[in-house]
Amino acid sequence: MSVKRTVHSSGLRIVTEEVPSVRSAAVGIWVNVGSRDEAPATAGASHFLEHLLFKGTPTRTALEISSSIESVGGEMNAFTSKEYTCFYARVIDTDLPMAIDVVSDLITSSIVTALDVDAERKVVLEEIAMRDDDPSDLVHDLFSDTYYGDTQIGRPILGTIDSINGMSRNTVFNYYKKKYKPSDLVVAVAGNIKHKRVVAMVEEALSRDNFLNEVGTPNIRPNTLIKRGPQIPVGLLYRKTEQAHMLYGMEGVARADSRRFAMGVMSAALGGGMSSRLFQEIREKRGLAYSVYAYSQQFAGTGTIGFYAGCNPSKAIEVVEIIREVLSDVADNGMSHEEIERAKGAVRGSLVLSQEDSGSRMSRIGKNEIVYGQVMDFDDILKAVSQVSAEDIRQIASEYLTKTPTLALVGPFKNPAKFEKVIGR
């Protein structure tokens, strides 16, 4: 395997994957902090900070940060999840030293002025408004809130209007200085690179302001069981929409569970494409929905499996009933050999195709390192998927598809009673 790993004395981890057949290189700095690390008063701070770090450093203005990458034809961006934040850039391989320097500058030396906080606050509030105007997006946050309750994992990544409006410059800046430590960082680089040279460039770039002077060990998020509040059966948000957006889900496996591969194959067989069980039953046979899919989601200490459909509001009950019938059948009887093999092939093919560029490879090794503390060999991942058996699917289906469900709905509904009845709660 061409993946190499170096751990600095500060606890910083550097992982690389050499791909000599390409002319590009991607760098990502992964920070072990996300929305689940926030208190209620600072809800949305991780995402807010992600925006603010692009606003300027002592040596670069916001324009200079963006133009330095764009002027060489590269791309630069960032994203925040519930458990980590990532800042990344993808450039021609000869421009990698500059890209590493720019991204590192954001991590070590961002100013985060009060003026920038006030200006970017408006941008984040617009992002919240945009989420609220997209029911197919909003239903996912509603499901998290309904399933997990008012907990760190249940709160939205974007925060709330009140929490964003209430956040001062000092609050955000102190959060930055407390959370962005070398022991919580992973630098991932993939492309036409050499590991030793990348390590030297990263160490030099991150040495600003004595950032790497402290001694530490890598901080891996523990797989502590997540405590949830009382589970609410149905979460309902009234919107006068032409389509009802629903997410039906229940407990799934946590990130450290080796059965996550079986869970991934099962979710693909249930709703991973046009040949999947739910797509065939809901769309192809009955024409009740345009979009139907399933997914499994894992975090440290918890996980869910969810089933989404968008349909005419008058058909919402029928769609929920079909989902329940399909899941009940799979829990009782498992899946056919053909279904499982088709799903395994889809998962393997998707994994392979997703690794066709340096950015995707950087994302894989960076995410693996930040969440597991190691990078699993890609061939081992494909092997684990291939080894999922019909008995594995039967066992995981009978254990998890019979769990108490939660239903989130965004649409022209005011009373959850009829939905509570149909899911048997």
N, C-alpha and C positions, 0 to 999 in steps of 0.2 A: 504494500500500500504506500502511496506517495504522500500520505499525511504525516507531518512531523510536529512535535510539541516541545516547547521550552517553557519552563517555569522560572520566572525572575525571583530574586530574593525578596521582593516586595509582595509577592503573591500574584503578580500579573502573569497571565497565561497567554502564550503566543502559539497559535496553531496555523499550519500552512498546508496547502495541497499544491504540488507542482504539476502543472498541465502544460508541458512544453509545446504542444501542438497548436496552442492559441496565441494570439498577439495582444490579449487583454489581461488585465489583472483587477481583482476586486478586493477591497479592504473593508472590513466591518469591525467596529468596536462595540462589543456587547457588554452591557452593564447589568449586573444582577439586581435590578430593581424595577418594579412595576407597580401597577395599581393595588395589588394585594399587600404592599408594604406601607400603605398610607393610612393615617388616622381619618376619621370622618371629617374633621376640620380641614384636612389637606387633600381630600378626595380630588383626584385629577392632577396632583402636583407632578407626578412622573411625566405625564403627557405634556403638561404646561411647560415643564422644564425642557423637554425635547424640542419644543418650538424655540424657546428662549436662547438655547445654546448656539443657534445660528445667527444671533443678532450682533455678535461682535466680540472681539478679544482685544487686548492692548495693542496687538500688531496687525489686526485685520478688521475692517468694517464688514457689515453684513453683505454689502455688494462685493467686496473683495473675496469673501468666502465663497460665494456662489459663482462669481465670474472666473475664479482660478480654476475650477473644475470644468465649467461650461466652455471656457475658451480653448480647451484642448479636446472638445467633443465628448467629454465624460458626463456622467450623471452622479448626482449626490442627493441623498435623502435620509430619512430616519423613520422609525416607527416605535410605538410603545405597545406592550402587551400587558397581561396581568402579572407576569413574572419577570420580564426583562425589557430593556430598551436597547435599540440598535441604531447606530449611526454608520452609514456606509457610503462608499464611492466606488465607481467602476470606470476605469480609464485604460488607455493604451499602456502596455507594460512599461514603456520608457518613462511614463509620467507617474508611475507608482510612488516614487519618493515624495513628490509634491503632494499627492493625495493622502499619503500617510501623515505628512506634516500638517495638512489642513484639518483633517479629521481629529488628529491628536490635540491640536490647538483648541478645538471646541471643548474637549474633555477636561483639559488641565487648566484653561485660562479664560473661560468666558466671563464677561463682566457682569451681565444681568443687571442692567440699570433699571431704576424705577420707571423711567420713561418707556423703556422697552417692555417692561411688565404691563404697564397700562395699555400700550398699543397692542401687544400680542394677546392680551385678555379679550379684546374685541374679536380677534381672529378665532380664538378657541370657542367663544360663545357662538360665533357663526357656524363653527364646525358642529357644535351641539345642536343648533337649529337645523342644520343640514341632515344630521342623523334623525332628528325628530320628524323631518319631512319625508323620510324614506322608510316606510313601514317594514320592508323586507330586511332592513338593517336594524331597526328599532326593536323588532321582535326578539332578536338575540339578547339584547340587554335586558329586555323584559323577562325572558326566560331565566337568565342568571339571577336577577333580582327575586323572581318568584321561587326558584329552586333553592338558592343559597340563603336568601333573606338578607337582612342588613348586616352583612359580614364583609370582610375585606375582599374576598373572592367574588362576592355577589354584586358589589358596587361597580358602576360603569367606569371604563378606562378614562373616558373624557371628563369624569367628575360631574358635578351638577352646576346649574346656574348660580346657586347660592355659594357653593364652595369656591368656584372660580372667582366670583365677584368679591369674596371675602379674603382672598389670598394676597398678602402684601409682598413687597419686594424682599423684605427680610426673611419671610417664611420660605419663599422659593429658594433664595440664595443659601440659606442655612440647610435646606433639604439637599441642595446640590453638593455642598461641601461635606455633608455627613454621609451621603450615599455613594458618591463617586470616588471610591478608593481603589488603589491598584488590586487589592485582593478580591474585589468584586468585578474586575474587568477581564474580558477575553478579547484579544485582537486576532481576528481570523483573516487570512489572506489566501487567495487562490488565483491561479493563472500561470503565466509564463514567468515564474519567479524562482529564486533559490532561498531556501530556509534561512541559512546563516546570514545572508544579506538582509533579509526581511527583519530578522531579530535585531540586527544592528541598527537598522533604520527606525524601528519601533522604539527601541530603548532610547535612542537619541531624541526622537520627537516627543516622547512622553516624559522626558527628564526636565521639562520646563518647570520653573517654580518649585524645584526639589520634589516633584510629584512622586518619584520612585524611590525616595530616600528611606522611607519607612520599611521596616522588615515585617513580613506577614506571610500567611499561607492562603491558598485559594479558598474562597468562601463558596461552598456548595449548599444550595438551599436544601434543608432537611425535608424528608418525606413524612412530615408530621400529619396525622389524620386531621382533616378539616372539620371543625365543629360547625354545624348548620343550625339556624333557628328553626322554629316549627315550620314544616313544609306546607306551603299553601298549594291547594290542588290546581287552581286556575288563576292565572294572571291575565287581566283584561285591560286593554287600553282602547277607549272609544275613539275611532277615527271614521269620518264619513268617507270611506274609500269604496271603490268599485270592486275591490278584491279583499278577501280576508287572508291575513298572513298568520300562519300557525306554526308553532314549534312544540312538538310532543317529545318529551324526553324523560330519562330516568338515570339513576346512578350507573356509572361505568367504571372501568378500571383506572387506577392512578398511574402516574407516569413511570414509576419504578416497577410496575407489575409486568412480568414477562409475557402475560397473556394479551398485552396490548397489540401484538401482531395478529392474534386471532380476532380480537375486537375490530381491528382495522379491516380484515378480510370480511368479517360478518357485516359491517356497516356498508362496505362496497357492494356486497351481494344484495343487501336490502335496498340501498338507494344510491349506488355509486355511478350509475349511468343509465342509458336507455334500455339496457337488457336487465336491469335490476328488478327485484320482486315488486317493490312499491311503485316504481315508474310504470311497470307493465299493468299493475292492477288499477292504479289511480288514473293515469293518463291514457295509456294505450287502449285498455279495455273499456273504460268508462268516460274518458274525455273530461274528467272533473277538474283538472289542473294543468297548467302549462309547466310550472317549475315544481319538481319533487326531488328531494335528495336526503341522504342520511350522512351523518358524520360522527366520529368518536373524538372526544377532546380530553386530553390528559393534562393534569397539573400535578405539582408535588403534593401528595397526600389526598388527592381526590380526582374524580373524572366523571364525565357524563357521556351518554350516547343520545343523539337527538335526531329528529325526523321533521323536516320542513316541507310545507306545501302552501301554495298560494292558490286560492280558488274563489269562486263566486260565494258570497256570504251565505246564500241559501243552501249551499252544498257543504258547508263547513262540518256539520254534524256527521254527514255521511262519510266525509273524508277521514274524520277522526275514527269512526267506526271501522273503516277499512284498515287503517294503520293498526288498530288494536287487534283486528282479526289476523292480519298478516304476522304480527309479532307473536301472538298467541300460538299460531300454527308452527312457527319456527321454534318457539320455546318447547313445544310439545313433541315435535317431529324432526327437528333439525332441518338440514338442507340437503339437496341432492348433490351427488358427486359433480355433476355438470355445473351447477350453480357455483359451487365452491371453487372449482378449477377455473371457471370464467372470472370470478372475483380475484383469485390469486394472480391470474395473468394480468388483469387490469391494474392491480396494485403494483406488481413488479414493473410492468411497462411504464406506468406513470412515474415511478421512482427513477427509472433509467432515463427517461426522456427529460425529467426535471433537472438532470445533471449535465445538460448539454452546453452550458455556458459558465464562465468563471464566477458570475454573481450567484448563481444557484449553488455551486460547489462551496463558495465562501459561506453562504447561509447555512448549508447543511453542517459543515464542520464547526461553525461558530455556535449554532444552536445546540448541537450535541455536547460541546464542551461546557457551555454555560449551564445547561440543565442536568447533565449527567456527570460532568467532571472528566469525561473522556469522549473520544470520537470512535464510534463503533465502525468497524470495517464495513464498507459498502456491500461487499460480497456476503458478509455474515448477515446483513439485513435482508438481502434477497433470499438467502438460505432460510432464515427464520420465517419469512413469508411462505416460501415453498413448502415448508414442513408443517404448516397448519393443516390439521386433519379434520375429517368430518366429526370425529369424536370431540376434538377441541371446540368446534363450533357448537355442537350439541350441548356440551357442558357450560360454555359461557352464555349461550342463549337461554338455557333453562335457569341459570343463576341470575342473569341481569335483565332479560326482557320481561321477567315477571316482577321486577321491582316496582314499587309504588310510583306511578307516573306523575309528571307535572305538565300542564298544558299552558302555553303562553299564546295569546291571541291579540292581534291588532286589527281592528275593523269596526264595522257599524253595529257593535253589540254593547248592550248596557247591563245585561244580567248574566252572571256566570252560571246560574243554577242549572240550566239545561246542559251545559258542558260538564259540570261537576257530575251530573247524573250519568252522562254517556261514558265517562272514564271511571265510573264506579266508585266515586269518592263521597 
